[in-house]
Amino acid sequence: MDPNEKLDIETRICQVLKSVYDPEIPVNIYDLGLIYSINLDDDQVAHITMTLTAPNCPLADDLVEEVRYKVAGTKGVKDCRVTLTFNPPWDKSMLSDEAKLELGFL
């Protein structure tokens, strides 16, 4: 896969992640800063490392499954593996400017 194709796929993955919303906050998980890394390997498997706003989130499994399902269905992606981590723990400094504006922090 050439670098431009990989970049196009990774851009589509970012757009897909912006369609996934935290169930308790009206902002998508990408702008919330819950996505720590996106890597697409040579076999077109997306590896997503993400966190949650709180470790005891009751809908954690649903959110991870939604990310896995939507990213795996992205054009150019054959599968998606999601790793959930709490290191480093999420905090408000990870919000994008768009999220800060949406939540009234700017």
C-alpha positions as CSV (number, residue, x, y, z in Angstrom):
1,M,0.0,0.0,0.0
2,D,1.5,3.3,-1.0
3,P,1.7,6.2,1.6
4,N,-1.0,8.3,0.0
5,E,-3.5,5.4,0.1
6,K,-2.6,4.7,3.7
7,L,-3.1,8.4,4.5
8,D,-6.5,8.4,2.7
9,I,-7.7,5.4,4.7
10,E,-6.5,6.9,8.0
11,T,-8.3,10.1,7.2
12,R,-11.5,8.0,6.6
13,I,-11.0,6.3,9.9
14,C,-10.8,9.7,11.7
15,Q,-14.0,10.8,10.0
16,V,-15.7,7.5,11.1
17,L,-14.5,8.0,14.7
18,K,-16.0,11.5,14.7
19,S,-19.4,9.8,14.2
20,V,-19.1,7.9,17.5
21,Y,-20.3,9.8,20.5
22,D,-19.7,9.3,24.2
23,P,-23.1,8.4,25.7
24,E,-22.8,10.9,28.5
25,I,-21.2,13.9,26.7
26,P,-22.6,15.4,23.5
27,V,-19.2,15.3,21.7
28,N,-17.6,12.7,19.5
29,I,-14.9,10.5,20.9
30,Y,-12.2,11.8,18.6
31,D,-12.7,15.4,19.6
32,L,-13.0,14.3,23.3
33,G,-9.4,13.0,23.0
34,L,-10.4,9.4,23.7
35,I,-8.5,8.1,20.7
36,Y,-4.8,7.8,21.6
37,S,-3.5,6.2,18.4
38,I,-4.6,5.0,15.0
39,N,-2.3,2.6,13.1
40,L,-3.1,0.8,9.9
41,D,-0.8,-2.2,9.2
42,D,0.2,-3.6,5.9
43,D,-2.7,-6.1,6.0
44,Q,-5.1,-3.2,6.2
45,V,-6.0,-4.0,9.9
46,A,-6.7,-0.8,11.9
47,H,-5.2,-0.8,15.4
48,I,-7.0,1.8,17.6
49,T,-5.8,2.6,21.1
50,M,-8.4,4.5,23.1
51,T,-9.5,5.3,26.6
52,L,-12.8,6.4,28.3
53,T,-13.6,9.5,30.2
54,A,-14.0,7.3,33.3
55,P,-12.7,3.7,34.0
56,N,-16.1,2.6,35.4
57,C,-18.1,3.7,32.3
58,P,-21.2,1.4,32.2
59,L,-21.3,1.5,28.4
60,A,-17.6,0.9,27.9
61,D,-18.1,-2.4,26.0
62,D,-20.8,-0.8,23.8
63,L,-18.5,2.1,22.9
64,V,-15.5,-0.2,22.1
65,E,-17.7,-2.5,20.0
66,E,-19.1,0.5,18.1
67,V,-15.6,1.7,17.3
68,R,-14.6,-1.8,16.2
69,Y,-17.6,-2.2,14.0
70,K,-17.6,1.2,12.4
71,V,-13.8,1.3,11.7
72,A,-13.9,-2.3,10.3
73,G,-16.6,-1.2,7.9
74,T,-14.5,1.7,6.6
75,K,-13.4,1.5,3.0
76,G,-9.9,0.2,2.8
77,V,-10.0,-1.5,6.3
78,K,-10.2,-5.3,6.5
79,D,-10.5,-5.5,10.3
80,C,-10.2,-3.4,13.4
81,R,-8.5,-4.2,16.7
82,V,-9.3,-1.9,19.7
83,T,-7.1,-1.7,22.7
84,L,-8.6,0.0,25.7
85,T,-6.1,1.7,28.1
86,F,-6.3,4.1,31.0
87,N,-2.6,5.1,30.8
88,P,-2.5,8.0,30.7
89,P,-5.8,8.7,32.2
90,W,-8.1,11.0,30.3
91,D,-8.6,14.5,31.4
92,K,-10.1,17.7,30.0
93,S,-6.8,18.9,28.6
94,M,-7.2,16.2,25.9
95,L,-10.3,17.9,24.4
96,S,-10.0,19.4,21.0
97,D,-10.7,23.1,20.6
98,E,-14.0,22.0,18.9
99,A,-15.0,20.0,21.9
100,K,-14.0,22.8,24.3
101,L,-16.2,25.2,22.3
102,E,-19.1,22.7,22.2
103,L,-18.9,22.2,26.0
104,G,-18.5,25.9,26.8
105,F,-14.9,25.7,28.0
106,L,-13.7,28.4,25.5
